[in-house]
Amino acid sequence: MSRINDVGGMHGFPPIEREIEEPPFHADWEAHVFALNRALIGRGVYNLDEFRDAVERLPPQEFLASSYYERWFRALSTLLVEKGVCTAEELTGA
């Protein structure tokens, strides 16, 4: 079954535009999300397959409207709640 992330060859999606000498991160928070994800995988909180699945489970509208690292942040937030590390309220500060 295809998920929203599997858009290769689908009509309606423009070609991927590459930035010349694109930096690895466009903002500091992206580097923090990258580091947090590495640390959580390294500590065994979840594994890479679980992380990828969490990204791919994002609702299509959210997936398409989010940047690459916004998807990462949403996926690791989802996994932290699913693994019982914290609650959704703790993540949102509610």
C-alpha positions in Angstrom: 0.0 0.0 0.0 1.4 3.4 -1.0 1.6 6.2 1.6 1.8 9.9 1.0 5.6 9.9 1.1 5.7 7.6 -2.0 5.1 10.2 -4.7 7.7 9.1 -7.2 6.3 9.2 -10.6 2.9 10.5 -9.5 1.3 13.2 -11.6 0.9 16.7 -10.1 4.2 16.8 -8.2 6.9 19.1 -9.7 10.5 18.0 -10.1 12.7 18.3 -7.0 14.6 21.6 -7.2 18.1 21.3 -5.7 19.9 24.3 -4.2 23.4 24.7 -5.3 25.7 24.2 -2.2 22.6 23.8 0.0 23.4 23.9 3.7 22.6 20.8 5.7 20.3 22.9 8.0 18.4 26.0 7.1 17.8 26.9 10.8 19.4 26.0 14.1 16.2 24.2 15.3 16.7 21.7 12.4 20.1 20.7 13.7 18.6 20.3 17.1 15.9 17.9 15.7 18.6 16.0 13.9 20.7 15.6 17.0 17.7 14.7 19.2 16.7 12.0 16.8 20.2 10.5 16.7 20.3 10.6 20.5 16.9 8.9 20.9 17.8 6.2 18.4 21.3 5.7 20.0 19.6 5.3 23.4 17.3 2.7 22.1 14.1 4.7 22.7 13.1 3.7 19.1 14.8 2.4 16.0 15.2 3.8 12.6 12.4 1.7 11.1 10.0 2.9 13.7 11.1 6.5 13.0 10.6 6.1 9.3 7.2 4.6 9.9 6.2 7.5 12.1 7.2 9.9 9.4 5.2 8.0 6.8 2.1 7.8 9.1 1.7 11.6 9.1 -1.7 12.6 7.7 -1.3 13.5 4.0 -2.2 17.1 4.5 0.3 17.6 7.3 3.0 15.6 5.4 2.6 17.8 2.3 2.5 21.1 4.2 5.6 20.3 6.4 9.2 20.8 5.7 11.7 17.9 6.0 12.7 18.5 9.6 9.1 19.5 10.6 8.2 15.9 9.6 11.1 14.6 11.7 10.0 16.7 14.7 6.4 15.5 14.4 7.6 11.8 14.0 9.9 11.9 17.0 7.2 13.7 19.1 4.7 10.9 18.1 7.2 8.2 19.1 8.0 9.8 22.4 4.3 9.7 23.3 3.8 6.2 21.9 6.8 4.8 23.8 5.6 6.4 27.1 8.6 8.7 27.5 6.3 11.7 27.9 2.7 12.7 27.3 1.3 14.9 24.5 0.5 17.5 27.1 4.1 17.6 28.3 5.3 18.2 24.7 2.9 21.0 24.1 3.2 22.6 27.5 -0.5 22.4 28.1 
